[in-house]
């Protein structure tokens, strides 16, 4: 299993916030998590996300989890 820092999950929180005209501080207040923890998530440094937090984020942002996160395809070296 790869190290926890070596993941390919991309977080699209900035895009969703901009589209909805919500600040990170406002989102943290509405979701009920600290600004520091939300920043960790936004910057892709979170090690885990609780389903309750994911649900609250999706409720406030009116989105689906797939709009918040995507997994970057693994780039494989060219074969022989």
Phi and psi in degrees as GROMACS dihedral restraints (atoms count N, CA, C in turn):
[ dihedral_restraints ]
;  ai    aj    ak    al  type     phi  dphi    fc
    3     4     5     6     1   -69.0    20    10
    4     5     6     7     1   158.5    20    10
    6     7     8     9     1   -57.8    20    10
    7     8     9    10     1   152.9    20    10
    9    10    11    12     1   -63.1    20    10
   10    11    12    13     1   -26.6    20    10
   12    13    14    15     1   -76.6    20    10
   13    14    15    16     1   -14.6    20    10
   15    16    17    18     1  -100.0    20    10
   16    17    18    19     1    74.9    20    10
   18    19    20    21     1  -121.9    20    10
   19    20    21    22     1   167.2    20    10
   21    22    23    24     1  -117.1    20    10
   22    23    24    25     1    15.1    20    10
   24    25    26    27     1   -78.7    20    10
   25    26    27    28     1   126.9    20    10
   27    28    29    30     1  -106.7    20    10
   28    29    30    31     1   136.9    20    10
   30    31    32    33     1  -105.6    20    10
   31    32    33    34     1   129.2    20    10
   33    34    35    36     1  -109.2    20    10
   34    35    36    37     1    34.2    20    10
   36    37    38    39     1   -65.2    20    10
   37    38    39    40     1   -41.7    20    10
   39    40    41    42     1   -56.2    20    10
   40    41    42    43     1   -46.3    20    10
   42    43    44    45     1   -62.0    20    10
   43    44    45    46     1   -46.3    20    10
   45    46    47    48     1   -65.9    20    10
   46    47    48    49     1   -39.5    20    10
   48    49    50    51     1   -62.4    20    10
   49    50    51    52     1   -45.4    20    10
   51    52    53    54     1   -63.2    20    10
   52    53    54    55     1   -43.9    20    10
   54    55    56    57     1   -63.2    20    10
   55    56    57    58     1   -30.9    20    10
   57    58    59    60     1  -101.1    20    10
   58    59    60    61     1    -3.0    20    10
   60    61    62    63     1    65.8    20    10
   61    62    63    64     1    36.7    20    10
   63    64    65    66     1  -115.3    20    10
   64    65    66    67     1   139.0    20    10
   66    67    68    69     1   -85.6    20    10
   67    68    69    70     1   161.7    20    10
   69    70    71    72     1   -61.9    20    10
   70    71    72    73     1   -39.1    20    10
   72    73    74    75     1   -63.2    20    10
   73    74    75    76     1   -44.6    20    10
   75    76    77    78     1   -63.1    20    10
   76    77    78    79     1   -42.7    20    10
   78    79    80    81     1   -62.1    20    10
   79    80    81    82     1   -44.4    20    10
   81    82    83    84     1   -58.6    20    10
   82    83    84    85     1   -44.3    20    10
   84    85    86    87     1   -63.1    20    10
   85    86    87    88     1   -44.9    20    10
   87    88    89    90     1   -71.4    20    10
   88    89    90    91     1   -31.0    20    10
   90    91    92    93     1   -84.4    20    10
   91    92    93    94     1   -28.2    20    10
   93    94    95    96     1    89.0    20    10
   94    95    96    97     1    30.3    20    10
   96    97    98    99     1  -124.5    20    10
   97    98    99   100     1   163.0    20    10
   99   100   101   102     1   -71.5    20    10
  100   101   102   103     1   152.9    20    10
  102   103   104   105     1   -60.2    20    10
  103   104   105   106     1   -38.5    20    10
  105   106   107   108     1   -60.9    20    10
  106   107   108   109     1   -45.9    20    10
  108   109   110   111     1   -67.0    20    10
  109   110   111   112     1   -36.5    20    10
  111   112   113   114     1   -67.5    20    10
  112   113   114   115     1   -36.8    20    10
  114   115   116   117     1   -64.5    20    10
  115   116   117   118     1   -39.2    20    10
  117   118   119   120     1   -60.6    20    10
  118   119   120   121     1   -43.4    20    10
  120   121   122   123     1   -64.5    20    10
  121   122   123   124     1   -48.1    20    10
  123   124   125   126     1   -58.6    20    10
  124   125   126   127     1   -36.6    20    10
  126   127   128   129     1   -87.7    20    10
  127   128   129   130     1     6.7    20    10
  129   130   131   132     1    74.8    20    10
  130   131   132   133     1    19.8    20    10
  132   133   134   135     1  -103.1    20    10
  133   134   135   136     1     1.0    20    10
  135   136   137   138     1   -68.7    20    10
  136   137   138   139     1   142.3    20    10
  138   139   140   141     1   -92.7    20    10
  139   140   141   142     1   -19.0    20    10
  141   142   143   144     1  -162.3    20    10
  142   143   144   145     1   159.3    20    10
  144   145   146   147     1  -134.4    20    10
  145   146   147   148     1   125.2    20    10
  147   148   149   150     1   -70.6    20    10
  148   149   150   151     1   145.5    20    10
  150   151   152   153     1   -60.6    20    10
  151   152   153   154     1   -34.7    20    10
  153   154   155   156     1   -64.9    20    10
  154   155   156   157     1   -37.7    20    10
  156   157   158   159     1   -69.0    20    10
  157   158   159   160     1   -43.2    20    10
  159   160   161   162     1   -61.0    20    10
  160   161   162   163     1   -42.7    20    10
  162   163   164   165     1   -61.8    20    10
  163   164   165   166     1   -45.2    20    10
  165   166   167   168     1   -64.3    20    10
  166   167   168   169     1   -41.4    20    10
  168   169   170   171     1   -60.5    20    10
  169   170   171   172     1   -46.7    20    10
  171   172   173   174     1   -65.0    20    10
  172   173   174   175     1   -37.5    20    10
  174   175   176   177     1   -63.7    20    10
  175   176   177   178     1   -48.4    20    10
  177   178   179   180     1   -68.0    20    10
  178   179   180   181     1   -42.2    20    10
  180   181   182   183     1   -85.6    20    10
  181   182   183   184     1    -6.7    20    10
  183   184   185   186     1    51.7    20    10
  184   185   186   187     1    58.8    20    10
  186   187   188   189     1  -141.4    20    10
  187   188   189   190     1   177.5    20    10
  189   190   191   192     1  -107.0    20    10
  190   191   192   193     1   156.0    20    10
  192   193   194   195     1   -53.3    20    10
  193   194   195   196     1   -34.7    20    10
  195   196   197   198     1   -67.6    20    10
  196   197   198   199     1   -16.1    20    10
  198   199   200   201     1   -84.6    20    10
  199   200   201   202     1   -23.7    20    10
  201   202   203   204     1   -83.8    20    10
  202   203   204   205     1   -37.6    20    10
  204   205   206   207     1  -130.6    20    10
  205   206   207   208     1   143.8    20    10
  207   208   209   210     1  -136.0    20    10
  208   209   210   211     1   160.2    20    10
  210   211   212   213     1  -110.0    20    10
  211   212   213   214     1   119.9    20    10
  213   214   215   216     1   -67.3    20    10
  214   215   216   217     1   133.8    20    10
  216   217   218   219     1   -63.0    20    10
  217   218   219   220     1   143.4    20    10
  219   220   221   222     1   -75.1    20    10
  220   221   222   223     1   126.0    20    10
  222   223   224   225     1   -84.7    20    10
  223   224   225   226     1   124.2    20    10
  225   226   227   228     1  -104.7    20    10
  226   227   228   229     1   143.6    20    10
  228   229   230   231     1   -65.0    20    10
  229   230   231   232     1   148.7    20    10
  231   232   233   234     1   -58.2    20    10
  232   233   234   235     1   138.1    20    10
  234   235   236   237     1   -79.3    20    10
  235   236   237   238     1   169.0    20    10
